[in-house]
């Protein structure tokens, strides 16, 4: 059945002015006109409009969309849009992981005396990183969750948190010294304990975020130096174990 320009605008969520513009540039010309000269859109016209809006949502220009729509069947367009959407999802997931993965580098919400900080953290002062971390990751769910949890930590909580962290790192170092394969069961189980430790104390550490943390341990010289002090090559060993554990969970 035919649809007026107002109905087409209401159904699609675009403005009448946008439909007029699409008509003027030849991107979407209605199939008919009423006796009074008003635009009249068919179902096929609205199908084309949906294709246009789908490609627009992927930031394609109108000229590019016109070229795409003039080349291919509806089924081919659906496949192409699906591929573009999957690529965008993958890109956004990588961006989220890149934002979230470094949260472990900065401990938020510290409310301890200077003596307690030295006792727990040595010469590392978590407050030094608070402002930078808030600027870079303050909008993420992981940051907010970490803030909320760690703000309520007592000195005893910090002691348990750091003790568990050191224990897991030492067990990973021992596994490496014993020549346990980094993608073997022992190392993967320890990597899973590492992920669960972060989830339990800091924020919900997904396997995707955990992969990013493993990559950061190798890419960021500060983390690499920390693990190298415990065992040479440990950062790369942990990264491999983390990725292997994530692969195991996802298959």
N, C-alpha and C positions, 0 to 999 in steps of 0.2 A: 504494500500500500504506500502511496506517496506521503511524504512528510514535509511540512512547512519548514522554513529556515528556523523559526522559533522552536519547533519540536525537535529538530536536529540538534540545535544548541542545547536544549534541555536534556536530551538523551545522552549526549556526549560529554557534557560538562564544559564546553567551550562557549565563547561569546558569539553572538550573531556577527559582530564586527570581524572576528577571526574567520568565520565561514565566508563572509564577503571577501576577505583578503585572499583566502585560498581559491576562491572562484576567479578573482581578478588576475591571479598569477598562473591560472591553469592547473593548479595542483588538485583541486576538487571542484569540478564543474557539475552542478546538478543536472540530472538527466532530462528534466523538463521544466517548463514554466507554466504557471496557471494562465487562464485567460486574461487575468489582470496584470500579468507580467512578473508575478512573484516566483521566487525560486521554489522548486519542488524536488525533494530528494527521495530517491528510491532506496530499497533495502540494499542494493548493490552499492549505491553511493555511500550509505552509512558504513558498510563493510570496509570500503576504501578509507573512510574517515578513521575508523578504528585502527587500520594499518598505519595511517599517518601519525596518529597520536601515540601509537606504540613506538614508532621510530623516534618521534620527538622526545619521548621520555628517556631515550638513550642518547640524547644530545646531538642527534644528526641534524644537519641543516636542511632547509626546505628544498633546495636544489638537489641535494643528494637523495633525499626521500623521493622526489619526483623521478629521478633516474632509476632508483631501485624498484619503485612501483610499476614502472613501464617495462620492467624486465623480470618475468617470472610469474608463476601461478600463485594462487592463494596459499597452497600447501608449502610451496617453496618460501613464501614470505614468513609463514609461521615458523618454519625450521630456522630461517635466518634470525628472526627475532629471538627465538629460544637460545640460539648460540650466542647472540650478543648479550642477552640477559645473564646467561651462565658465566660469560667472561666478566661481566660487571660484578656479579656476586663474588666470584673468585677474587677479583681485584679489591673489593670492599673488605672481604674477609682478611686478606693480607694486610690491609690498612689497619683494621681493628687489632689484629695480632701484633702489628708493629707498635701500636699505641699502648696496648695492654702489657706486652711482654716485659717492658722495663720497669713496671711498677714494683717488682721485687727489689729493684736497685735502691729504692728510697722507702724508708720506714716512716710512716706518718703518725701524727697524733702522739708524739713522745711527751710525756709529762713526768720526767724524772729529775732528781737532783743531778748536779754535775758529777758528784761522787758515784752515784748509781750508774750514770752513763758510762763513765770510765770503767766501772766494774763489769758492765755488760758488753760494751762495744769497743773498749780500748780507745785507740785514737780516731775511730770513726764516729762522727757526730751526725746522726740522721737528720737533725734539724737543719743542717747546712743544705740539704737537698729539697726541703719541703716546698719552698717557693717555686723553684724550677719545676718540680713535679706537678704542682697545682696548675701552673700555667700550661704545661704540655698535656696533662692527662685529666685535668679536673672535671671534664665533661663526661668521662667514661663511667660506666656502671662499676667496673672493677675498682677504680679509684675511690668512688663513694663508699663502696662496700668495705674496702681496706681501711678507709678513714674511720668509718663507724665502728668497726671491730677493734682496731688498734688503739683508738682513743680511750677505750675502757680498760686497756691492759694495765695490770698492776706490775710491780717489780717481779713478783713471782711468775706472772704470766710470761714476761720477757725472758726470764731465766729458763722456763720450760721450752719456750719457742726456740731460743738460740741453742739450747742443749739438744733438742730433737734435730735441729738443722745440722749441727756439728756431727751428731751420731750418724745421720744418713750420709753425709759427705765422707766420713771416715770409713763407713762400710763400703761405699763405692770405691774409695781409694784402695782398700784391702782387696776388693774383687779384682781391681786392675793389677795389683801386685801379684795376685795369684794367677794371672793370665786368664781370668774368666772372660769369655768373649763379650764385647760390649753389646752385641745384639743377641746374647744368650739369655736363658731364663733368669739366671741370678741377677744379672745387670738390669734386665727389664723390670723385674720385681722391685728392685731398689729404686728405679726411676719412677715406678708407680707410687711407691711410698713418698718419694720427693713431691710428686704432683699432689697427692692427698694431703701432705703436710701444708702445702701452700693453700689448698682449698680450706683446710680446717682452721688455719690461723689468719689468713690474709683475705683472699677473695676466691670466687669460684674459678678454678684454674682448669679450663677445658684442655683437651688434647691439642687443639690448634694453638692456644696460648702457650702451652707447655713446649711445643715445638719451637716457638719463637724464643722462649727463654733459653732453650738449649743452643739455638743459633747465637744468641747474644753472649752466652758464656765464652764462645770462641771468637766472636767478632769484636767484643768490647775488651780492651786490654786490661781494664780494671778487674773484670771478673776472671779473665784468663790468669792474671797474676795471682789472684786469690787462690785459685785451684792449683796453680803450679807450685805454690808454697807447700801445699799438702802432699801433692804427688805430681811429678812431671807428666804432662800429657793428660791430666785428669779432666780438663775442660772439654777436650775433644771426645774423651771416653764417655763423659756424661751426656754430651750432645748426641752421640750415636745411640746410647741406651735410651734416651728420651724419644728419639725418632722411632726406634725399633718398638718401643712400648706402645706408642701411638698407632703405629702400623698394625700391631697385634690387636689393639682394641677396635680398630676400624674394619677389620676383616673377619 
